[in-house]
Amino acid sequence: DDFVQKDRISAENFRKIAIECGVKKIIYLGGLGNKDKTTSTHLSSRIETGEILSSELEKIDVIWFRAGVVIGSGSTSFEIIRNLVEKLPIMTTPKWVRTKAQSIGIDDVVHYLDEARKLGIQGSHIVDIGSDLLSYEQMMRQCAKYMGLTRMIIPVPFLSVGLSSYWLGLFTPVAFGVARSLIKGLGSEVIVENNNAKILFPDIFSSSFEQSVKKALREVEEN
């Protein structure tokens, strides 16, 4: 329940110790989104962590990556989508399934992080990364297609956060507390808002949602 305070303390300690130890650059992977009255505590904390790490730019450089739905075997977001599609031929879903979000393959995320180590720039840079812009419903329908399944998705207006969390806990490998935090953030669009990925990393071309999902599914089949 106190993860926000723990995140805040961890970020402040990390920045302080990194500076004391002579670290030249922090590379942080956080989430897309903006802080406002409708933003979930989970998303707000991801943003606040980036702000804390970037608060002493005269002493340390920061490259702050922001990603949306990471597609890869083992990714919480992907495992939720995969398990729901795999186990439920008919789904009654909350309105958040129509929220838009930008996906990115796990290999592309790692590629950005690796290249950021070598990037010789100073100061703070917020780098939004992402590929296809889809709703969660579109992601589930496309994932079903790639798995060779036919699925019916029926959005309804009355599924609460708590009920949705229990639903995910029942049909996916995600714990109730984690599911609850994630679902609270699913009403907010997570969309790339700057072009810094192309400017700073022109040689990286993100895979499509289809390519990332098919690769993740192959890895699941191969254990």
Salt bridges, closest charged atoms under 4 A:
ASP2 OD1 - LYS6 NZ 3.64
ASP7 OD2 - ARG46 NH2 2.91
GLU48 OE2 - ARG8 NE 2.82
GLU51 OE1 - LYS35 NZ 2.97
GLU56 OE2 - ARG15 NE 2.87
GLU56 OE1 - LYS59 NZ 3.05
GLU79 OE1 - ARG82 NH2 2.80
GLU86 OE2 - ARG82 NH1 3.54
ASP107 OD2 - LYS215 NZ 3.16
ASP114 OD1 - ARG117 NH2 2.69
ASP114 OD2 - LYS118 NZ 3.67
GLU115 OE2 - HIS111 NE2 3.97
GLU115 OE2 - LYS118 NZ 3.23
ASP128 OD1 - ARG66 NE 2.75
GLU137 OE1 - ARG98 NE 3.43
GLU137 OE2 - ARG141 NH2 2.91
GLU193 OE1 - ARG66 NH2 3.77
GLU210 OE2 - LYS214 NZ 2.62
GLU219 OE2 - LYS215 NZ 2.52
